[in-house]
Amino acid sequence: MRIDILTLFPDTVGDMMNESILGRAQERGYIRIETHQIRDYTTNKQNQVDDYPYGGGRGAVMQADPLYNCWCHACDEAGGPVHTVYLTPCGHVFTQADAKRLSKLDNIILVCGHYEGIDQRFIDECVDEEISIGDFVLTGGEIPAMAVADSVCRLVPGVLSDSECFEDESHWAGTLEYPQYSRPAVWHGREVPPILLSGDHAKVARWRRKQSLLRTRARRPDMYEKLVFETKEDKKILKEMAEDDERRAAPAMDRGE
Ligand SMILES: C[S@@+](CC[C@H](N)C(=O)[O-])C[C@H]1O[C@@H](n2cnc3c(N)ncnc32)[C@H](O)[C@@H]1O
């Protein structure tokens, strides 16, 4: 998988993408992330990439030509079919399902806007997909591009040591992850749930599943509603959760308090 990022801040983006897990994955050849300075593709003396918006209004718009020249260069370097994504608050909101879909592609180009955004004609001519990272507005597309590149790359086989690393995580199978704990067993008087110290893998797995369902139900009812419970174990856990709810709802006297 190769990702080319078109940006006005290639050093910042490059530094971030070359660190830690993604840096090591690049060294080992599982992924390749290249950044391109859009300003290098201008044809004016000032290397200006933006101009005033037609129709008036505040701010500046990134012109189509430098973006197009930069994009053509990145396409040539990719050397195969590319999928071009423009990061924009006007795009569809990015999810783990998008990350999974994009992780199967060979070449992705991520285009970072700045100022008021980019000339629509570049989008119409070169962009396959517009992605937003949420319903808020940032000053530039660099953080969104890094977020998308990071979440896509970690799903590429070989980047993480084991696919279980992400298959067990939030949003992979429609749930949120269970709470995690590490040493020491007691911290500031707070104990790790004893079952995690039991060494009984089946019981730990069951506890984690229940915590994951409880957390999803409490924090993301929209996700919880869509879950389908088919296994015997899940049905047992659901029964237990319903019994816990009933117990909590019962008046104190009924509970013998
Ligand atoms: C200030 S924003 C432009 C916002 C644009 N005028 C609008 O109202 O939709 C500048 C650049 O930041 C990036 N950006 C800002 N918020 C974003 C978001 N939520 N998701 C993805 N990209 C975003 C885009 O690349 C955009 O071109």
The ligand as a Gaussian input file, in Angstrom:
#p B3LYP/6-31G(d) Opt

LIG

0 1
 C      -10.936000      26.064000       6.976000
 S      -11.129000      24.553000       6.118000
 C      -12.210000      25.029000       4.836000
 C      -13.635000      24.866000       5.219000
 C      -14.590000      25.202000       4.073000
 N      -14.546000      26.599000       3.780000
 C      -15.993000      24.786000       4.476000
 O      -16.721000      25.597000       5.035000
 O      -16.346000      23.600000       4.243000
 C       -9.597000      24.321000       5.322000
 C       -9.267000      22.889000       4.971000
 O       -9.202000      22.107000       6.148000
 C       -9.577000      20.779000       5.884000
 N      -10.627000      20.402000       6.860000
 C      -11.184000      21.207000       7.793000
 N      -12.062000      20.561000       8.545000
 C      -12.084000      19.279000       8.115000
 C      -12.803000      18.118000       8.513000
 N      -13.700000      18.129000       9.491000
 N      -12.559000      16.964000       7.860000
 C      -11.670000      16.914000       6.845000
 N      -10.955000      18.003000       6.420000
 C      -11.161000      19.160000       7.036000
 C      -10.024000      20.716000       4.435000
 O       -8.974000      20.154000       3.651000
 C      -10.259000      22.175000       4.078000
 O      -10.023000      22.432000       2.728000

